[in-house]
Amino acid sequence: MKKWPLIAGGIVLVLVLVAAYLGFVPVLSGLLGASTPRDLGVRATDADLASFSQKMGRSLAELPAGAAPEQSLAFQGSHPVDAQITQEELTAARRHPSYAYDPLGDGFQAKFNDDGTVEMSGTLIKRNLVPWGKAFRLDDARIEGISGRLGAYRTDPAFYVKGKVVIKDDVPSIEVEKATLGKVPLPAGAIPDSTLDEIAAQAIGNVPGLHIGSLTVEGGKMEFRGTYPDSVAFAHAQ
């Protein structure tokens, strides 16, 4: 059964990375985004999902369906974690179609490369972007502005992003190398790394019990050291 994965460093950065860069690229009315995400060749299974949950030491519960975004997530407790997460485990954990305000859908894939870069692909669910921002208590004006720029897309657009992510003591450093929305490559320099860092830090700080002492991608795995919530409750989609 697919479950809401909480936030394990790279997970939250996937979300904020996708959300943040959209705000700095004007979407022309004539551009239509393809909704089929790029296949990165990562095949995740239920066993990978169970392994992720075990490594992170998390338990899961449910909130009433239809809960408002601000009440759609609840975190409790905290415990230390020192874990290596595979690309299959993160991909399995990120696929959670049962969460009411999932902004990335169930076609998400994450690929960890030996050079330390991360590739991510999926589909941006437009209707969930603003509620997701509210759930993680991000800046309303920024998220609403991003959502407004997506109005030219008739379907939920696919995205692809490649870059490097490092976090030290909850301070992220994100470097975007390539990004595509729909069929349109985003120009180099269109995504301010400093803004990505700012929003990522805000999201991390808004999760009780989460502390990222260090997060890196090395040798094809994501290294996470810090603390993680003991449990999370989430609202299902109606």
Buried (B, 14 or more C-beta within 10 A) or exposed (E): EBBBBBBBBBBBBBBBBBBBBBBBBEBEEEBBBBBEBBEBEBEBEEEBBEBBBEBBBBEBEEBEEEBEBEEBBBBEBBEEBEBEBBBBBBBBBBBBBBBBBBBBBEBBBBBBBEEBBBBBBBBBBBEBBBBBBBBBBBEEEBBEEBBEBBEBBEEBBBBBBBBBBBBEEBEBBBBBEEBBBBEBEBEEEEBBBEBBBBBBBBBBEBBEBBBBBBBBBEEBBBBBBBBBBBBBBBBBEE
